[in-house]
């Protein structure tokens, strides 16, 4: 049972990235999925959530209108499309599944800098 994030990297302000989180070992299509992030010296912050059947969808205030969460239940993957990135979006991004007591991925680093 695991979640594996990918797609992080270095991007300039105003740029875009797509993060992926591949799930295995459980029935992905039965569980809501979320993205969180944690910047250095700060608490982990909620980014977005998507229900098991791709609804409902919700976003944190700091990313609403710029980020889009989606999922592919055939590929057992959840995505985070990030547009108009800002330096304050720099963080480690974590995938989370509403599986049992909660399942976290290992995280992927996103750095927004010129």
C-alpha positions in Angstrom: 0.0 0.0 0.0 1.7 3.2 -1.1 1.4 6.6 -2.7 4.3 7.9 -4.9 4.4 11.5 -6.0 6.3 12.9 -9.0 6.5 15.9 -11.2 8.1 18.4 -8.8 10.9 20.7 -9.8 12.2 24.2 -10.3 9.9 26.6 -12.1 9.9 30.4 -12.7 7.2 32.6 -11.2 4.2 32.5 -13.5 5.0 29.1 -14.7 3.1 25.8 -14.5 3.7 22.3 -13.2 1.7 19.1 -13.0 2.2 16.8 -10.0 1.1 13.2 -10.1 0.4 10.7 -7.3 0.3 7.0 -8.2 -1.5 4.8 -5.8 -1.1 1.1 -5.3 -2.2 -1.7 -2.9 -5.8 -0.5 -2.3 -9.0 0.3 -4.2 -8.1 3.8 -5.3 -11.6 4.5 -6.8 -13.2 4.1 -3.3 -11.4 6.9 -1.5 -11.1 10.6 -1.5 -7.7 12.0 -2.3 -6.0 15.3 -1.2 -2.9 17.3 -1.7 -1.1 19.1 1.1 2.1 21.1 1.2 4.7 22.1 3.7 7.1 25.0 3.3 10.3 25.2 5.4 9.5 26.3 9.0 5.8 26.2 8.4 3.0 23.8 9.3 1.5 21.5 6.7 -1.1 23.3 4.6 -4.2 21.9 2.9 -4.2 22.5 -0.9 -7.0 20.5 -2.5 -9.3 17.5 -2.2 -11.3 15.4 -4.7 -14.0 12.9 -3.9 -13.8 9.2 -4.9 -15.9 9.8 -8.0 -14.1 13.0 -8.9 -16.5 15.1 -6.8 -16.8 17.1 -4.7 -13.7 19.2 -5.2 -12.4 21.8 -2.8 -9.4 24.1 -2.6 -7.4 26.0 0.0 -7.8 29.8 -0.2 -4.2 30.3 -1.2 -4.5 28.2 -4.4 -8.1 28.5 -5.5 -8.3 29.7 -9.1 -4.7 28.7 -9.9 -4.6 25.0 -9.0 -6.8 22.2 -10.3 -7.1 18.7 -8.8 -8.2 15.8 -10.9 -8.0 12.0 -10.8 -7.9 9.0 -13.1 -9.5 6.0 -11.4 -8.3 3.7 -14.2 -4.7 4.6 -13.7 -5.1 5.0 -9.9 -3.5 8.4 -10.1 -4.4 11.9 -8.7 -3.0 15.0 -10.3 -2.5 18.6 -9.2 -2.3 21.1 -12.1 -0.6 24.2 -10.9 -0.7 27.5 -12.9 0.6 31.0 -12.3 3.0 29.7 -9.7 4.3 32.1 -7.1 7.5 32.0 -4.9 5.2 31.4 -1.9 4.1 28.1 -3.5 7.5 26.7 -2.8 7.1 23.7 -0.6 7.2 19.9 -0.4 3.9 18.7 -1.8 2.3 15.6 -0.3 -0.4 13.3 -1.6 -2.9 11.9 1.0 -5.6 9.2 0.7 -8.6 8.8 2.9 -7.6 5.1 3.3 -8.1 3.6 6.8 -6.4 6.0 9.2 -4.9 8.0 6.4 -2.1 7.3 3.9 0.7 9.8 3.0 3.1 9.8 0.1 6.8 10.7 0.5 6.4 14.2 -1.0 7.8 16.0 -4.0 9.7 19.3 -3.9 8.3 22.3 -5.8 10.5 25.4 -6.0 9.3 28.6 -7.6 12.2 31.0 -8.2 13.7 33.1 -10.9 
